[in-house]
Amino acid sequence: MSKIAKLASLALAFPLVNWAQITSPAEPGRTPAQMIVTVGHHYGHVPPVLTKDDLTVMQSYEPRQVTNLISLRGDRAGLELFLLVDHCSNCEPGSKFEEINRFILSQPSTTAVGVAYIQSGRLQVAQNPTTDRDRAVNALTTPEGSKPASPFTALAALIRGWPQGAPGSTIRRAVLMISNGINPVAKNPSATNELPDTSAEAALAAAQRAGVTVYVIYHPSADYLNTDSSQLYSGQVQLAHVADESGGEAYFLGFGPLPSLAPFLADLSDHLANQYLLEFIATPAKTGGELESVTAKSKIAGVELMVPDKVWVEGGGNGSRVESR
């Protein structure tokens, strides 16, 4: 995986849900919060089993108490995974759909797979998450092409309309989005003084708010060679931004289509097999709840963690912040 990726219907009936489930009362000035953490690349060796003592969590440059670290394996391995495919103009996925079929069929029985599409910027859910592999595979159709529009509006709609499990559930939720990432009405932030793409920012905030990890595979339109390279670059930057800061990863090599999705889908499967639910005590947000910048790192040398850039933290109820003890 090159470092450039690091740098650079049925769904609308449900309200935005809060991933941070408070399971027990907190002391004044102390609010339970949680996030999904993923063990990153571990080249050639089996990653160690982590405990809560192996991690440090910081909020506002202050350490926070880690209360639990749950390995999401075995009877805790439940996962809902949505494939979100952009019907971008003149897309030619070719044999790559066969690779996606094999990816779906290879998922463990604890994973429910859903399929959705982006049609002219709008969300179309073809199959809600199901453990019936045939139903998921049959929901895959070759992109028909559509009017160019921001893919991130549909991503946000998918996340906001995705019902969460019962309180206390450790069912994870993740999205694999296949798109060129181009918003035709957005300005290239690297070339102008314009603000970042607001549709990408809204999708990222929705993912962080709901605890959804986003993975993306860049796939250009067939006429990408005739597209302004700054527009292609901007699309990749926005894809990487949303993926990386939700705790996921973006996959692309240059501006052309990937020669094969298989190695990247295998990498994604490895990430999903090495995740934990991290529970910690946060300083309450100033208001009823906010996305707060939180960092989590491993104390073990050579173990990299992939974590969201921000986490939803409930408010203290009195409009003031109290540092945790």
N, C-alpha and C positions, 0 to 999 in steps of 0.2 A: 504494500500500500504506500503510494508516494505521499510526501508531506503536503503536496499542493491541495489534496482533498481536505486536509486539516485546516488549511488557511483560507484557502480560497472558500324525493325519494323517500328512502326508508330511514334516513339518518337524522332528520331534523326535528324529531318529535321530543327529544330529551334535552334538558338543560345541561349546562356545563357542570361537571361534577368535580368534587374536591378529592384529590388523591390522598391528602393527609387525613387519615381517619383517627380521630382522638378516641382512644380506647379506655382511658382512665383519667380521672381528674388530675390536673397539674397544680403544683404550688403556685402562688402568686408570682408573676414575673417569669414563669417557666412554662413553655408550651411544647407538647410533643409534636414532632415533625418527622417526616420520612422521605426517602428517595430510593430509587433503584440505582445500584452501582454495578458496574460491569468490569470484570477482570479483562484488561486489554491484551494485546498480543504477547504470547508467551513462548515464542519460537523454540520448538524442539523439546519442550519439557512440560510436564503436567503442572498446572498452576496449583499452589498450595491451597488448602482449605483455610479460609480466613475466619477469625473470631473478632468480636467487637474490640478486643484489646489491640488488634493489629491496625486499627484505623484511627486517624485524627480528623476531627471536623472543626472547621472555623466559620464563624459568622461575624461580620464586622471586625475582622482581624482578631477576634477573641475565640479561644477554644470553647467548644461545647461538649457536653457529656454525651457519649455514645451509650445508649441503653440496651440496644439489641442489634444483632446482625444475623439475619435469617437466610440460610442458603436456599435458593429457589430451585431445589432438586427434589427428586423422589415425590413424596406426597405434597410438596410445596411447589412443584414445577409447573403449575397451571399457567397457561399463556394464551392470550387472544392476539392474533397477528393478522392485520389487515394488509393486503396487497392493494396499493393504490396506483393504477396505471393511467398515465396521461394519454389521451387520444390526440396527441399533438399532430399538427398538420404534416402530412406526408411521412409519418413515422413508418419505419419498415423493420419490425422486430425479427422477422425471419425465424430462424431456428431457435432463437432465444426463448420463445414461448415453450418449446420442449424442455429447455433447461429449467424454466419456472415450474412446469408441471412436475418434473422430477424433484425439485426442491419441496413442493407441497407434499408430495407422496413420501418424502424422507422425514417429514417432521414427526416428532414423538407423539404418542397417543394423547399426551397431556396438552397438546397445542390445538387450539381451534383456529381455523383459517377463514378469513373473510376476503371478499373480492369487491373492489369498487373502482370506478373510472372517473376521469376528469374529462367532461365533454364541454368544450367552449367555456372552460373555467368553472363549470358547475359540477357538483358531486352527483354521481349516480351509483347507488349501492346495488350490486348484482347478487351478492350473497353475504348475509350476515355470518359472523364467525361460527364455524361448524367443525366438528371432528369427523364428519363424513367427507373423506378425501375426494370421492367421485363428484360430490356436489360442488366442492370448491374448484376442482379442475374443470368441470363442465361450465362453470361461470366465466372462465377465461375466454375471451374472444379477441380476435385480431383488431387492433385499433383502426377505426374508420376514418380518422382525420377529423379535425374540428377547427373552429375559429380560434386563432391564437388569443390566449388570455392567461392571466396569472394562475399557476397551478396551486398556489398557496392558499387562495380563498377556499378551494375545495378541501384542502388538507385541514384547515381550521374547522370547516363545517363537519368533516368526518369526526374529528376529535371531540367537538362540542356535542355532537349527537350520539356519542358512544356511551351507552349506559355502563356504569361501573358495578362491580359485584357487591355483595352484602358487606356491611361494615365489618372490619377485621379480616376481610378476604385478602389473600396474597396473590390473587390472580393478576398477572402482569398484563400490560397492553403495549403493543409496539406496532409501528407502521413501516412497511417497506414501500417507498414511493419511487416510481420509475418515471422520470420526466427530464426535460431539458432545463427546467427551472426558470425559463424566460418569462418575465412579465413585460409584454410589449409596450405598456404605458409608463413603465418605471424608467428613471434616468440611471445611468451607470454611476454609482456613488464614488467610484475611484477616479472618475473623469470630470465630475462636477461638484458643486457644493450642495447638491441635493441631499435630503435625508435618506437613510436606508429605505428599502422597499417596505412600505407599511403593511402590505399583505403578508410578506414573509415574517415581519415582526409579530403580527397578530397570530399567525400560525404557531410561531415559536412560543409565544406567551400562553396560548391554549395548551400546547403540549406540556410545558413546564407546570402549568396550573393543574393539569389532570394527571401528571405523572406518566405521560406516554413518551416512550423512546422512539425517535424517528431515525430510520436508516434510509438512505437514498442511493439510487443508481442513476447516474446521468446517462440519458439516451437522447441523442439529437434527432432533429428532423432529417429526412433524406436529403434535403437541399442545404444542409448546414454549411457546405463549402461556399455558398453564395450569401451567407449571413455574416453581418458585421462581427468581427472577432471580439470586439468589446462587448457586444450583446451576449455572445456565447460565454465569455468570461464572467460577466455579471450574473448570468444564470447559474453557473457553477459556484460562484461565491455565495449566492443566496442559498443554494442547496446545502453547501458545506456548513454555512452558518446555522441553519435550522437543525441539521443533523448533529453537529458537534455540540451545540449548546443545549440540546435536549438529552445528551448522554449517548447519542448514537454515532454513526459514521457515514461518510459520503464516499462513494466509489466512482472514480473516473480516471481516465488516462488520456490527456490531451482533449481536443475538441471533437474527435471522431467517436463513433460508437465503440464500445468495448468488444474485443474480438470474441470473448466468451464471458458469460455471466457466472459460470460454474465456480471458479475460484473465489469470487466475491460472495456468492451465496453460501459457500462452505465457510467462509470467514464469518458471515452473519450468523450462521448456525452455531459456530463456536462461541460467539459472543453470547447468544441467547442461552447457551448451556452453562455459562459461567457468570451468573448474576446473583445478586444478594439484595434483600430488602434491609436498608440501613435505617434504624430508628434512633433519634437523638433528641435532646432537649434544646429548644431554640429560644432566643429572646423574642417575645411576642412582637408582632407588627404594630405599627402606630395606630392603624385603623382596624376595621373588622377583619382584615386579612390582606396580605401582600405577597408578591414574589420577592424573595430576599436572596441576595448573593450569598451562597454557601459553598465552601470547598470541602472536599473529602479526599484524603490521601492515605496511601498504605505506608506503614512503617517498615515493611519488608522490602529489602533491596531488590530491585529488578521486577517488582510487581507494580504495574501501571493500572490505575483505575480510570474508567470512563464514567463521568458523572455529569448531570445537568449543571448548567451554569447558575441557575436560580431554582429555588424551591419554594412552594407555597407554605407560608407560615400564618397561622391564625393570629388574630389580634388579641391584645390584652384586655379589651373591653372598657378601658378608661382613657384611651387616646394618648397614653404615654408609654414610653419604653422603659423597661426596668432590666438591667443587666442580670443575666442568670448567675446564680451563685456557684 
